[in-house]
Amino acid sequence: MSGKTVASLIAGLVIGIAVGALGWHPEAKATPNRAEGWEYKTVLLRRTDAEFAGGAENKLNALAKDGWEYIGPVYSDLPVIAFKRLRK
């Protein structure tokens, strides 16, 4: 290939990449309507035989099915965890 052909290919490649990059926008993430807001729930997980023989797992799955999202522990002397969901 001649020098002009190589230079033209490189210039075309650079322009193509630049135009493609300018036209690319990251996908927008849906955010909850601020007017609706969040509601919060705290759950005490007690150490009873029924709770820890699968009961705690069932309780957490039921909360998830109802739209509750795990946030994290609530700092206290008891095993309390927090959940949130959009207001209904």
Contact map, one row per residue, 1 for C-alpha under 8 A:
1110110000000000000000000000000000000000000000000000000000000000000000000000000000000000
1111110000000000000000000000000000000000000000000000000000000000000000000000000000000000
1111111000000000000000000000000000000000000000000000000000000000000000000000000000000000
0111111100000000000000000000000000000000000000000000000000000000000000000000000000000000
1111111110000000000000000000000000000000000000000000000000000000000000000000000000000000
1111111111000000000000000000000000000000000000000000000000000000000000000000000000000000
0011111111100000000000000000000000000000000000000000000000000000000000000000000000000000
0001111111110000000000000000000000000000000000000000000000000000000000000000000000000000
0000111111111000000000000000000000000000000000000000000000000000000000000000000000000000
0000011111111100000000000000000000000000000000000000000000000000000000000000000000000000
0000001111111110000000000000000000000000000000000000000000000000000000000000000000000000
0000000111111111000000000000000000000000000000000000000000000000000000000000000000000000
0000000011111111100000000000000000000000000000000000000000000000000000000000000000000000
0000000001111111110000000000000000000000000000000000000000000000000000000000000000000000
0000000000111111111000000000000000000000000000000000000000000000000000000000000000000000
0000000000011111111100000000000000000000000000000000000000000000000000000000000000000000
0000000000001111111110000000000000000000000000000000000000000000000000000000000000000000
0000000000000111111111000000000000000000000000000000000000000000000000000000000000000000
0000000000000011111111100000000000000000000000000000000000000000000000000000000000000000
0000000000000001111111110000000000000000000000000000000000000000000000000000000000000000
0000000000000000111111110000000000000000000000000000000000000000000000000000000000000000
0000000000000000011111111000000000000000000000000000000000000000000000000000000000000000
0000000000000000001111111000000000000000000000000000000000000000000000000000000000000000
0000000000000000000111111100000000000000000000000000000000000000000000000000000000000000
0000000000000000000001111110000000000000000000000000000000000000000000000000000000000000
0000000000000000000000011111000000000000000000000000000000000000000000000000000000000000
0000000000000000000000001111100000000000000000000000000000000000000000000000000000000000
0000000000000000000000000111110000000000000000000000000000000000000000000000000000000000
0000000000000000000000000011111000000000000000000000000000000000000000000000000000000000
0000000000000000000000000001111100000000000000000000000000000000000000000000000000000000
0000000000000000000000000000111110000000000000000000000000000000000000000000000000000000
0000000000000000000000000000011111011000000000000000000000000000000000000000000000000100
0000000000000000000000000000001111111000000000000000000000000000000000000000000000000000
0000000000000000000000000000000111111000000000000000000000000000000000000000000000000000
0000000000000000000000000000000011111000000000000000000000000000000000000000000000000000
0000000000000000000000000000000111111100000000000000000000000000000000000000000000000110
0000000000000000000000000000000111111110000000000000000000000000000000000000000000000110
0000000000000000000000000000000000011111000000000000000000000000000000000000000000011110
0000000000000000000000000000000000001111100000000000000000000000000000000000000000011110
0000000000000000000000000000000000000111110000000000000000000000000000000000000001111000
0000000000000000000000000000000000000011111000000000000000000000000000000000000001110000
0000000000000000000000000000000000000001111100000000000000000000000000000100000111100000
0000000000000000000000000000000000000000111110000000000000000000000000000000000111100000
0000000000000000000000000000000000000000011111000000000000000000000000000000011110000000
0000000000000000000000000000000000000000001111100010000100000000000000000000001110000000
0000000000000000000000000000000000000000000111110010000000000000000000000000001000000000
0000000000000000000000000000000000000000000011111011000000000000000000000000000000000000
0000000000000000000000000000000000000000000001111111000000000000000000000000000000000000
0000000000000000000000000000000000000000000000111111100000000000000000000000000000000000
0000000000000000000000000000000000000000000000011111111000000000000000000000000000000000
0000000000000000000000000000000000000000000011111111111100000000000000000000000000000000
0000000000000000000000000000000000000000000000111111111110000000000000000000000000000000
0000000000000000000000000000000000000000000000001111111100000000000000000000000000000000
0000000000000000000000000000000000000000000000000111111111000000000000000000000000000000
0000000000000000000000000000000000000000000000000111111111100000000000000000000000000000
0000000000000000000000000000000000000000000010000011111111110000000000000000000000000000
0000000000000000000000000000000000000000000000000001011111111000000000000000000000000000
0000000000000000000000000000000000000000000000000000011111111100000000000000000000000000
0000000000000000000000000000000000000000000000000000001111111110000000000000000000000000
0000000000000000000000000000000000000000000000000000000111111111000000000000000000000000
0000000000000000000000000000000000000000000000000000000011111111100000000000000000000000
0000000000000000000000000000000000000000000000000000000001111111110000000000000000000000
0000000000000000000000000000000000000000000000000000000000111111111110000000000000000000
0000000000000000000000000000000000000000000000000000000000011111111110000000000000000000
0000000000000000000000000000000000000000000000000000000000001111111100000000000000000000
0000000000000000000000000000000000000000000000000000000000000111111100000000000000000000
0000000000000000000000000000000000000000000000000000000000000011111110000000000000001000
0000000000000000000000000000000000000000000000000000000000000011111111000000000000111000
0000000000000000000000000000000000000000000000000000000000000011001111100000000000111000
0000000000000000000000000000000000000000000000000000000000000000000111110000000011110000
0000000000000000000000000000000000000000000000000000000000000000000011111000000011110000
0000000000000000000000000000000000000000000000000000000000000000000001111100000011100000
0000000000000000000000000000000000000000000000000000000000000000000000111110001111000000
0000000000000000000000000000000000000000010000000000000000000000000000011111001111000000
0000000000000000000000000000000000000000000000000000000000000000000000001111110100000000
0000000000000000000000000000000000000000000000000000000000000000000000000111111100000000
0000000000000000000000000000000000000000000000000000000000000000000000000011111000000000
0000000000000000000000000000000000000000000100000000000000000000000000000011111100000000
0000000000000000000000000000000000000000000111000000000000000000000000001101111110000000
0000000000000000000000000000000000000000011110000000000000000000000000001111011111000000
0000000000000000000000000000000000000000011110000000000000000000000001111100001111100000
0000000000000000000000000000000000000001111000000000000000000000000001111100000111110000
0000000000000000000000000000000000000001111000000000000000000000000111110000000011111000
0000000000000000000000000000000000000111100000000000000000000000000111100000000001111100
0000000000000000000000000000000000000111000000000000000000000000001110000000000000111110
0000000000000000000000000000000100011110000000000000000000000000000000000000000000011111
0000000000000000000000000000000000011110000000000000000000000000000000000000000000001111
0000000000000000000000000000000000000000000000000000000000000000000000000000000000000111
